[in-house]
Amino acid sequence: MRLLTKIWLSTSVAMTVLFVATGWIVSQHMVSQTEQQLREEVATSMQAYRSLWRERAQALKTLSAQIAAAPQVRAAFGTADAATIADTSGELLRSLERHLGERGLLVVTDPQGKVIVRLTKGKDAGVPAVMTFIEPARRKFPEPQSGFAVMDEDL
């Protein structure tokens, strides 16, 4: 091979390796920067959702305390009659519409988690007859518990 061809070939190989290495470094840097930005954005979003969740939980805790102290609620539970509890709960649900938005759910259970009354506003929430998530909350009663459940493919 001629000297010029050898120089040209070695230069071409060296330039190709240099471009591949530079491209790989740039690509790794872009991926790491994008990943870092995505992590920061997710962390910020999660912080906002946690804050909203805490605010909503506090509002529901206050609302729950007001409901429990209401004389008509205490009187309805004193009767132990499901129809009376349902009527009082229906009135309560209508009075709470501004807190519930488009869809709302009010469930009254016995201490074992068996549903006494289920009232929904908007789409039927598909509440099961026995709610298994009641038991952990019952152990910590009267403190309200925070969490979520999937009912009829809705969170």
N, CA, C and O atoms as a DFTB+ gen file, in Angstrom:
620 C
 N C O
     1  1       0.847      -1.177       0.000
     2  2       0.000       0.000       0.000
     3  2       0.891       1.237       0.000
     4  3       1.980       1.259       0.572
     5  1       0.389       2.232      -0.649
     6  2       1.149       3.473      -0.700
     7  2       1.026       4.227       0.616
     8  3       0.062       4.053       1.362
     9  1       2.007       5.057       0.884
    10  2       2.062       5.817       2.129
    11  2       0.852       6.746       2.267
    12  3       0.289       6.874       3.354
    13  1       0.460       7.382       1.189
    14  2      -0.697       8.285       1.222
    15  2      -1.972       7.512       1.567
    16  3      -2.810       8.024       2.309
    17  1      -2.134       6.332       1.064
    18  2      -3.315       5.507       1.350
    19  2      -3.308       5.092       2.819
    20  3      -4.346       5.104       3.479
    21  1      -2.113       4.719       3.331
    22  2      -2.013       4.332       4.738
    23  2      -2.358       5.505       5.652
    24  3      -3.071       5.333       6.640
    25  1      -1.860       6.684       5.329
    26  2      -2.161       7.880       6.122
    27  2      -3.655       8.188       6.057
    28  3      -4.285       8.463       7.078
    29  1      -4.215       8.139       4.850
    30  2      -5.640       8.422       4.678
    31  2      -6.484       7.410       5.439
    32  3      -7.444       7.802       6.103
    33  1      -6.162       6.124       5.368
    34  2      -6.895       5.068       6.039
    35  2      -6.795       5.218       7.559
    36  3      -7.804       5.109       8.255
    37  1      -5.597       5.466       8.076
    38  2      -5.443       5.617       9.524
    39  2      -6.151       6.880      10.024
    40  3      -6.736       6.867      11.107
    41  1      -6.105       7.951       9.263
    42  2      -6.804       9.186       9.625
    43  2      -8.310       8.958       9.629
    44  3      -9.004       9.422      10.533
    45  1      -8.812       8.259       8.643
    46  2     -10.253       7.962       8.564
    47  2     -10.703       7.122       9.749
    48  3     -11.742       7.396      10.351
    49  1      -9.934       6.114      10.081
    50  2     -10.278       5.270      11.226
    51  2     -10.228       6.082      12.521
    52  3     -11.121       5.970      13.360
    53  1      -9.200       6.888      12.680
    54  2      -9.070       7.712      13.880
    55  2     -10.217       8.704      13.984
    56  3     -10.767       8.887      15.070
    57  1     -10.589       9.346      12.895
    58  2     -11.704      10.308      12.903
    59  2     -13.026       9.596      13.202
    60  3     -13.863      10.119      13.938
    61  1     -13.210       8.410      12.633
    62  2     -14.439       7.654      12.874
    63  2     -14.537       7.285      14.352
    64  3     -15.592       7.448      14.964
    65  1     -13.451       6.792      14.921
    66  2     -13.440       6.439      16.349
    67  2     -13.685       7.682      17.194
    68  3     -14.439       7.621      18.165
    69  1     -13.073       8.794      16.849
    70  2     -13.268      10.040      17.578
    71  2     -14.728      10.494      17.515
    72  3     -15.287      10.891      18.537
    73  1     -15.352      10.445      16.343
    74  2     -16.761      10.846      16.198
    75  2     -17.689       9.899      16.960
    76  3     -18.654      10.342      17.582
    77  1     -17.400       8.603      16.913
    78  2     -18.224       7.632      17.639
    79  2     -18.107       7.877      19.140
    80  3     -19.114       7.883      19.849
    81  1     -16.885       8.078      19.627
    82  2     -16.679       8.331      21.057
    83  2     -17.356       9.632      21.478
    84  3     -18.016       9.681      22.516
    85  1     -17.195      10.680      20.679
    86  2     -17.832      11.969      20.988
    87  2     -19.355      11.827      20.980
    88  3     -20.031      12.344      21.870
    89  1     -19.889      11.138      19.990
    90  2     -21.342      10.914      19.919
    91  2     -21.851      10.144      21.120
    92  3     -22.906      10.459      21.671
    93  1     -21.094       9.124      21.525
    94  2     -21.499       8.327      22.682
    95  2     -21.480       9.185      23.953
    96  3     -22.410       9.121      24.756
    97  1     -20.430       9.982      24.136
    98  2     -20.323      10.848      25.312
    99  2     -21.464      11.868      25.338
   100  3     -22.104      12.066      26.370
   101  1     -21.710      12.505      24.204
   102  2     -22.805      13.486      24.120
   103  2     -24.141      12.806      24.395
   104  3     -24.968      13.348      25.128
   105  1     -24.361      11.647      23.827
   106  2     -25.621      10.929      24.023
   107  2     -25.797      10.543      25.491
   108  3     -26.894      10.682      26.032
   109  1     -24.736      10.062      26.146
   110  2     -24.826       9.711      27.565
   111  2     -25.098      10.941      28.418
   112  3     -25.866      10.876      29.378
   113  1     -24.476      12.056      28.075
   114  2     -24.715      13.302      28.807
   115  2     -26.168      13.749      28.647
   116  3     -26.803      14.162      29.617
   117  1     -26.689      13.667      27.432
   118  2     -28.087      14.070      27.196
   119  2     -29.047      13.157      27.939
   120  3     -30.029      13.624      28.514
   121  1     -28.773      11.869      27.930
   122  2     -29.636      10.925      28.640
   123  2     -29.599      11.206      30.137
   124  3     -30.645      11.215      30.786
   125  1     -28.414      11.436      30.696
   126  2     -28.320      11.700      32.134
   127  2     -28.988      13.019      32.501
   128  3     -29.635      13.110      33.544
   129  1     -28.841      14.045      31.658
   130  2     -29.492      15.338      31.917
   131  2     -31.012      15.191      31.846
   132  3     -31.730      15.722      32.694
   133  1     -31.495      14.481      30.846
   134  2     -32.943      14.270      30.699
   135  2     -33.484      13.473      31.878
   136  3     -34.547      13.783      32.416
   137  1     -32.746      12.450      32.270
   138  2     -33.162      11.640      33.413
   139  2     -33.201      12.470      34.688
   140  3     -34.135      12.347      35.481
   141  1     -32.196      13.311      34.892
   142  2     -32.151      14.175      36.077
   143  2     -33.324      15.156      36.072
   144  3     -33.973      15.347      37.100
   145  1     -33.599      15.774      34.928
   146  2     -34.721      16.709      34.828
   147  2     -36.039      16.000      35.074
   148  3     -36.929      16.541      35.731
   149  1     -36.166      14.786      34.546
   150  2     -37.389      14.014      34.746
   151  2     -37.570      13.657      36.218
   152  3     -38.676      13.761      36.747
   153  1     -36.503      13.242      36.880
   154  2     -36.572      12.937      38.308
   155  2     -36.985      14.168      39.119
   156  3     -37.815      14.076      40.023
   157  1     -36.401      15.312      38.787
   158  2     -36.755      16.543      39.499
   159  2     -38.216      16.909      39.275
   160  3     -38.907      17.329      40.203
   161  1     -38.678      16.749      38.049
   162  2     -40.078      17.071      37.734
   163  2     -41.032      16.125      38.454
   164  3     -42.060      16.553      38.978
   165  1     -40.691      14.844      38.478
   166  2     -41.528      13.871      39.186
   167  2     -41.525      14.173      40.684
   168  3     -42.570      14.106      41.331
   169  1     -40.360      14.505      41.238
   170  2     -40.287      14.835      42.667
   171  2     -41.139      16.061      42.986
   172  3     -41.842      16.088      43.996
   173  1     -41.074      17.066      42.131
   174  2     -41.879      18.276      42.329
   175  2     -43.369      17.947      42.246
   176  3     -44.162      18.417      43.063
   177  1     -43.738      17.143      41.260
   178  2     -45.146      16.751      41.111
   179  2     -45.622      15.949      42.311
   180  3     -46.724      16.164      42.814
   181  1     -44.784      15.024      42.767
   182  2     -45.169      14.212      43.921
   183  2     -45.313      15.077      45.171
   184  3     -46.204      14.845      45.988
   185  1     -44.453      16.057      45.320
   186  2     -44.560      16.963      46.466
   187  2     -45.870      17.742      46.393
   188  3     -46.535      17.936      47.411
   189  1     -46.244      18.188      45.196
   190  2     -47.508      18.906      45.038
   191  2     -48.693      17.993      45.346
   192  3     -49.646      18.412      46.003
   193  1     -48.635      16.739      44.872
   194  2     -49.726      15.801      45.154
   195  2     -49.801      15.466      46.642
   196  3     -50.894      15.344      47.196
   197  1     -48.647      15.319      47.289
   198  2     -48.653      15.056      48.735
   199  2     -49.268      16.221      49.492
   200  3     -50.048      16.025      50.424
   201  1     -48.916      17.424      49.088
   202  2     -49.466      18.609      49.731
   203  2     -50.984      18.665      49.538
   204  3     -51.730      18.938      50.478
   205  1     -51.424      18.404      48.316
   206  2     -52.862      18.383      48.025
   207  2     -53.551      17.284      48.820
   208  3     -54.645      17.484      49.349
   209  1     -52.902      16.108      48.904
   210  2     -53.454      14.984      49.658
   211  2     -53.600      15.360      51.128
   212  3     -54.640      15.093      51.731
   213  1     -52.565      15.980      51.717
   214  2     -52.628      16.384      53.131
   215  2     -53.725      17.417      53.357
   216  3     -54.455      17.355      54.347
   217  1     -53.835      18.368      52.430
   218  2     -54.874      19.392      52.553
   219  2     -56.262      18.765      52.483
   220  3     -57.147      19.109      53.266
   221  1     -56.444      17.848      51.544
   222  2     -57.735      17.171      51.387
   223  2     -58.033      16.315      52.618
   224  3     -59.169      16.283      53.092
   225  1     -57.014      15.621      53.136
   226  2     -57.205      14.792      54.328
   227  2     -57.579      15.645      55.530
   228  3     -58.432      15.256      56.327
   229  1     -56.944      16.809      55.664
   230  2     -57.275      17.702      56.777
   231  2     -58.707      18.221      56.641
   232  3     -59.441      18.299      57.626
   233  1     -59.098      18.572      55.421
   234  2     -60.468      19.043      55.198
   235  2     -61.471      17.939      55.534
   236  3     -62.498      18.201      56.160
   237  1     -61.172      16.706      55.118
   238  2     -62.081      15.600      55.417
   239  2     -62.099      15.279      56.913
   240  3     -63.135      14.887      57.450
   241  1     -60.963      15.442      57.581
   242  2     -60.917      15.211      59.029
   243  2     -61.818      16.213      59.743
   244  3     -62.579      15.846      60.639
   245  1     -61.728      17.480      59.341
   246  2     -62.578      18.516      59.930
   247  2     -64.047      18.244      59.634
   248  3     -64.901      18.349      60.514
   249  1     -64.328      17.892      58.373
   250  2     -65.700      17.595      57.970
   251  2     -66.243      16.393      58.736
   252  3     -67.396      16.395      59.168
   253  1     -65.415      15.371      58.903
   254  2     -65.830      14.174      59.631
   255  2     -66.168      14.501      61.082
   256  3     -67.153      13.999      61.624
   257  1     -65.355      15.339      61.701
   258  2     -65.622      15.735      63.093
   259  2     -66.934      16.505      63.189
   260  3     -67.699      16.318      64.135
   261  1     -67.195      17.372      62.212
   262  2     -68.448      18.126      62.209
   263  2     -69.640      17.201      61.999
   264  3     -70.683      17.368      62.631
   265  1     -69.479      16.224      61.106
   266  2     -70.573      15.273      60.866
   267  2     -70.858      14.459      62.120
   268  3     -72.014      14.283      62.503
   269  1     -69.794      13.960      62.764
   270  2     -69.973      13.133      63.959
   271  2     -70.637      13.907      65.093
   272  3     -71.354      13.327      65.908
   273  1     -70.398      15.205      65.144
   274  2     -70.975      16.019      66.220
   275  2     -72.396      16.478      65.921
   276  3     -73.077      16.999      66.805
   277  1     -72.846      16.293      64.698
   278  2     -74.184      16.768      64.326
   279  2     -75.261      15.987      65.084
   280  3     -75.207      14.758      65.143
   281  1     -76.242      16.694      65.665
   282  2     -77.277      16.014      66.454
   283  2     -78.111      15.029      65.627
   284  3     -78.473      13.961      66.122
   285  1     -78.419      15.381      64.363
   286  2     -79.236      14.474      63.567
   287  2     -78.498      13.167      63.262
   288  3     -79.125      12.117      63.127
   289  1     -77.170      13.232      63.152
   290  2     -76.379      12.022      62.909
   291  2     -76.387      11.152      64.156
   292  3     -76.597       9.942      64.074
   293  1     -76.158      11.770      65.313
   294  2     -76.176      11.009      66.564
   295  2     -77.550      10.380      66.798
   296  3     -77.640       9.241      67.257
   297  1     -78.615      11.115      66.485
   298  2     -79.964      10.585      66.672
   299  2     -80.225       9.416      65.730
   300  3     -80.834       8.423      66.127
   301  1     -79.763       9.530      64.476
   302  2     -79.982       8.455      63.511
   303  2     -79.256       7.182      63.931
   304  3     -79.812       6.088      63.827
   305  1     -78.036       7.314      64.399
   306  2     -77.302       6.130      64.831
   307  2     -77.866       5.556      66.117
   308  3     -77.752       4.359      66.380
   309  1     -78.471       6.418      66.913
   310  2     -79.104       5.944      68.142
   311  2     -80.268       5.016      67.862
   312  3     -80.565       4.136      68.671
   313  1     -80.933       5.195      66.733
   314  2     -82.065       4.335      66.385
   315  2     -81.607       2.962      65.918
   316  3     -82.348       1.990      66.061
   317  1     -80.406       2.859      65.365
   318  2     -79.857       1.618      64.798
   319  2     -80.729       1.092      63.672
   320  3     -80.679      -0.096      63.354
   321  1     -81.534       1.966      63.060
   322  2     -82.419       1.584      61.962
   323  2     -81.751       2.000      60.646
   324  3     -81.431       3.172      60.450
   325  1     -81.545       1.030      59.748
   326  2     -80.845       1.300      58.487
   327  2     -81.577       2.344      57.646
   328  3     -80.932       3.169      56.999
   329  1     -82.924       2.322      57.644
   330  2     -83.687       3.286      56.845
   331  2     -83.501       4.707      57.384
   332  3     -83.348       5.650      56.607
   333  1     -83.513       4.860      58.702
   334  2     -83.303       6.179      59.301
   335  2     -81.892       6.675      59.012
   336  3     -81.690       7.846      58.690
   337  1     -80.918       5.777      59.128
   338  2     -79.535       6.137      58.830
   339  2     -79.404       6.524      57.359
   340  3     -78.699       7.477      57.026
   341  1     -80.092       5.776      56.466
   342  2     -80.046       6.088      55.035
   343  2     -80.655       7.455      54.750
   344  3     -80.093       8.226      53.973
   345  1     -81.795       7.768      55.366
   346  2     -82.428       9.074      55.159
   347  2     -81.521      10.211      55.641
   348  3     -81.308      11.197      54.935
   349  1     -81.000      10.054      56.842
   350  2     -80.113      11.087      57.389
   351  2     -78.858      11.224      56.538
   352  3     -78.389      12.336      56.297
   353  1     -78.310      10.097      56.080
   354  2     -77.112      10.124      55.232
   355  2     -77.398      10.797      53.895
   356  3     -76.555      11.526      53.373
   357  1     -78.602      10.552      53.329
   358  2     -78.979      11.208      52.076
   359  2     -79.049      12.713      52.224
   360  3     -78.579      13.456      51.362
   361  1     -79.643      13.162      53.330
   362  2     -79.690      14.607      53.597
   363  2     -78.277      15.162      53.765
   364  3     -77.953      16.242      53.272
   365  1     -77.461      14.413      54.460
   366  2     -76.079      14.831      54.682
   367  2     -75.317      14.912      53.362
   368  3     -74.566      15.862      53.139
   369  1     -75.501      13.931      52.491
   370  2     -74.827      13.932      51.193
   371  2     -75.241      15.148      50.373
   372  3     -74.397      15.782      49.740
   373  1     -76.515      15.476      50.380
   374  2     -76.977      16.658      49.637
   375  2     -76.387      17.942      50.213
   376  3     -76.080      18.873      49.468
   377  1     -76.226      17.996      51.540
   378  2     -75.658      19.203      52.140
   379  2     -74.152      19.307      51.921
   380  3     -73.580      20.386      52.078
   381  1     -73.507      18.209      51.562
   382  2     -72.057      18.207      51.362
   383  2     -71.653      18.287      49.894
   384  3     -70.476      18.121      49.574
   385  1     -72.593      18.536      49.006
   386  2     -72.304      18.495      47.574
   387  2     -71.161      19.413      47.169
   388  3     -70.396      19.075      46.266
   389  1     -71.029      20.548      47.805
   390  2     -69.945      21.457      47.415
   391  2     -68.573      20.886      47.740
   392  3     -67.585      21.263      47.110
   393  1     -68.494      19.974      48.720
   394  2     -67.226      19.344      49.078
   395  2     -66.911      18.131      48.203
   396  3     -65.757      17.712      48.110
   397  1     -67.932      17.573      47.567
   398  2     -67.755      16.313      46.857
   399  2     -67.450      16.477      45.375
   400  3     -66.973      15.531      44.748
   401  1     -67.705      17.628      44.800
   402  2     -67.472      17.811      43.372
   403  2     -68.510      17.067      42.545
   404  3     -69.649      16.884      42.975
   405  1     -68.103      16.641      41.354
   406  2     -69.031      15.962      40.447
   407  2     -69.421      14.582      40.954
   408  3     -70.565      14.150      40.811
   409  1     -68.451      13.903      41.545
   410  2     -68.720      12.553      42.027
   411  2     -68.421      12.505      43.500
   412  3     -67.403      13.026      43.956
   413  1     -69.298      11.887      44.237
   414  2     -69.096      11.772      45.668
   415  2     -69.557      10.419      46.152
   416  3     -70.347       9.743      45.492
   417  1     -69.071      10.039      47.279
   418  2     -69.401       8.740      47.850
   419  2     -69.510       8.902      49.354
   420  3     -68.611       9.451      49.992
   421  1     -70.598       8.431      49.914
   422  2     -70.784       8.416      51.351
   423  2     -71.165       6.994      51.713
   424  3     -72.175       6.471      51.242
   425  1     -70.349       6.373      52.553
   426  2     -70.588       4.992      52.958
   427  2     -70.646       4.960      54.472
   428  3     -69.766       5.488      55.153
   429  1     -71.691       4.335      54.991
   430  2     -71.836       4.138      56.427
   431  2     -71.697       2.638      56.662
   432  3     -72.408       1.839      56.052
   433  1     -70.773       2.259      57.552
   434  2     -70.545       0.839      57.822
   435  2     -70.751       0.552      59.299
   436  3     -70.752       1.445      60.145
   437  1     -70.927      -0.737      59.569
   438  2     -70.906      -1.159      60.966
   439  2     -69.436      -1.321      61.359
   440  3     -68.561      -1.209      60.501
   441  1     -69.148      -1.580      62.629
   442  2     -67.735      -1.671      63.047
   443  2     -66.924      -2.765      62.335
   444  3     -65.696      -2.686      62.294
   445  1     -67.583      -3.766      61.785
   446  2     -66.870      -4.833      61.079
   447  2     -66.620      -4.505      59.612
   448  3     -65.969      -5.276      58.907
   449  1     -67.127      -3.375      59.152
   450  2     -66.907      -2.982      57.762
   451  2     -68.043      -3.368      56.826
   452  3     -67.940      -3.153      55.618
   453  1     -69.117      -3.929      57.352
   454  2     -70.272      -4.272      56.520
   455  2     -71.044      -2.992      56.229
   456  3     -71.340      -2.212      57.134
   457  1     -71.366      -2.788      54.954
   458  2     -72.024      -1.559      54.536
   459  2     -73.469      -1.536      55.021
   460  3     -74.241      -2.463      54.774
   461  1     -73.820      -0.446      55.724
   462  2     -75.207      -0.221      56.132
   463  2     -75.903       0.603      55.050
   464  3     -76.990       0.259      54.586
   465  1     -75.250       1.700      54.657
   466  2     -75.798       2.606      53.648
   467  2     -74.684       3.007      52.699
   468  3     -73.563       3.301      53.116
   469  1     -75.018       3.014      51.403
   470  2     -74.070       3.482      50.387
   471  2     -74.806       4.468      49.490
   472  3     -75.765       4.112      48.805
   473  1     -74.344       5.706      49.505
   474  2     -74.946       6.741      48.672
   475  2     -73.863       7.314      47.777
   476  3     -72.755       7.601      48.230
   477  1     -74.193       7.478      46.504
   478  2     -73.220       8.045      45.577
   479  2     -73.827       9.230      44.861
   480  3     -75.037       9.308      44.650
   481  1     -72.963      10.139      44.499
   482  2     -73.345      11.283      43.685
   483  2     -72.586      11.121      42.377
   484  3     -71.361      10.997      42.397
   485  1     -73.263      11.118      41.262
   486  2     -72.606      10.890      39.980
   487  2     -72.556       9.402      39.692
   488  3     -73.466       8.660      40.063
   489  1     -71.499       8.968      39.035
   490  2     -71.328       7.567      38.645
   491  2     -71.295       6.674      39.873
   492  3     -70.639       6.993      40.864
   493  1     -72.013       5.542      39.805
   494  2     -71.990       4.569      40.891
   495  2     -70.564       4.075      41.069
   496  3     -69.935       3.626      40.111
   497  1     -70.060       4.154      42.275
   498  2     -68.655       3.855      42.530
   499  2     -68.358       2.369      42.677
   500  3     -67.198       2.017      42.889
   501  1     -69.341       1.478      42.577
   502  2     -69.079       0.052      42.660
   503  2     -68.500      -0.372      43.998
   504  3     -67.529      -1.127      44.044
   505  1     -69.086       0.106      45.087
   506  2     -68.579      -0.196      46.424
   507  2     -68.964      -1.626      46.789
   508  3     -70.137      -1.985      46.686
   509  1     -68.012      -2.448      47.211
   510  2     -68.339      -3.823      47.598
   511  2     -69.130      -3.860      48.901
   512  3     -69.140      -2.884      49.652
   513  1     -69.796      -4.988      49.171
   514  2     -70.604      -5.119      50.381
   515  2     -69.749      -5.055      51.638
   516  3     -70.154      -4.434      52.621
   517  1     -68.584      -5.678      51.631
   518  2     -67.670      -5.619      52.763
   519  2     -66.379      -4.977      52.277
   520  3     -65.756      -5.446      51.324
   521  1     -65.992      -3.908      52.938
   522  2     -64.789      -3.181      52.527
   523  2     -63.634      -3.590      53.437
   524  3     -63.637      -3.291      54.631
   525  1     -62.663      -4.265      52.871
   526  2     -61.559      -4.798      53.662
   527  2     -60.669      -3.701      54.225
   528  3     -59.965      -3.938      55.207
   529  1     -60.676      -2.526      53.647
   530  2     -59.820      -1.449      54.142
   531  2     -60.405      -0.776      55.374
   532  3     -59.776       0.117      55.941
   533  1     -61.598      -1.185      55.802
   534  2     -62.220      -0.619      57.007
   535  2     -61.506      -1.124      58.261
   536  3     -61.344      -0.369      59.220
   537  1     -61.074      -2.393      58.269
   538  2     -60.474      -2.987      59.471
   539  2     -59.261      -2.220      59.993
   540  3     -59.208      -1.920      61.186
   541  1     -58.278      -1.888      59.138
   542  2     -57.149      -1.106      59.671
   543  2     -57.578       0.255      60.218
   544  3     -57.007       0.734      61.198
   545  1     -58.564       0.873      59.601
   546  2     -59.052       2.170      60.085
   547  2     -59.813       2.008      61.399
   548  3     -59.744       2.868      62.277
   549  1     -60.535       0.906      61.523
   550  2     -61.321       0.664      62.734
   551  2     -60.416       0.529      63.955
   552  3     -60.775       0.975      65.045
   553  1     -59.243      -0.083      63.782
   554  2     -58.322      -0.268      64.909
   555  2     -57.804       1.067      65.433
   556  3     -57.459       1.176      66.609
   557  1     -57.747       2.093      64.564
   558  2     -57.215       3.391      64.963
   559  2     -58.324       4.414      65.214
   560  3     -58.043       5.592      65.436
   561  1     -59.572       3.972      65.180
   562  2     -60.703       4.867      65.415
   563  2     -60.547       5.520      66.775
   564  3     -60.123       4.827      67.700
   565  1     -60.850       6.783      66.974
   566  2     -61.556       7.731      66.128
   567  2     -60.655       8.562      65.220
   568  3     -61.151       9.442      64.517
   569  1     -59.359       8.312      65.213
   570  2     -58.478       9.061      64.314
   571  2     -58.788       8.687      62.870
   572  3     -58.925       7.505      62.554
   573  1     -58.901       9.676      61.993
   574  2     -59.149       9.352      60.584
   575  2     -57.908       8.745      59.945
   576  3     -56.780       9.045      60.337
   577  1     -58.131       7.897      58.970
   578  2     -57.037       7.240      58.264
   579  2     -57.010       7.746      56.830
   580  3     -58.047       8.080      56.256
   581  1     -55.835       7.797      56.269
   582  2     -55.669       8.268      54.918
   583  2     -55.209       7.119      54.040
   584  3     -54.375       6.315      54.457
   585  1     -55.738       7.033      52.842
   586  2     -55.338       5.977      51.925
   587  2     -56.198       6.011      50.688
   588  3     -56.928       6.972      50.444
   589  1     -56.103       4.953      49.912
   590  2     -56.910       4.862      48.712
   591  2     -57.230       3.411      48.454
   592  3     -56.598       2.515      49.013
   593  1     -58.206       3.182      47.612
   594  2     -58.603       1.822      47.228
   595  2     -59.099       1.850      45.798
   596  3     -59.486       2.900      45.286
   597  1     -59.087       0.710      45.165
   598  2     -59.613       0.575      43.813
   599  2     -60.998      -0.044      43.917
   600  3     -61.166      -1.136      44.460
   601  1     -61.986       0.670      43.390
   602  2     -63.353       0.168      43.394
   603  2     -63.898       0.267      41.978
   604  3     -64.013       1.357      41.417
   605  1     -64.229      -0.879      41.411
   606  2     -64.787      -0.925      40.056
   607  2     -63.868      -0.219      39.068
   608  3     -64.317       0.590      38.256
   609  1     -62.584      -0.531      39.145
   610  2     -61.537       0.011      38.275
   611  2     -61.328       1.521      38.415
   612  3     -60.662       2.130      37.576
   613  1     -61.881       2.124      39.449
   614  2     -61.648       3.533      39.753
   615  2     -60.775       3.607      40.986
   616  3     -60.926       2.803      41.907
   617  1     -59.853       4.574      41.013
   618  2     -58.993       4.764      42.164
   619  2     -59.686       5.682      43.138
   620  3     -59.137       5.986      44.198
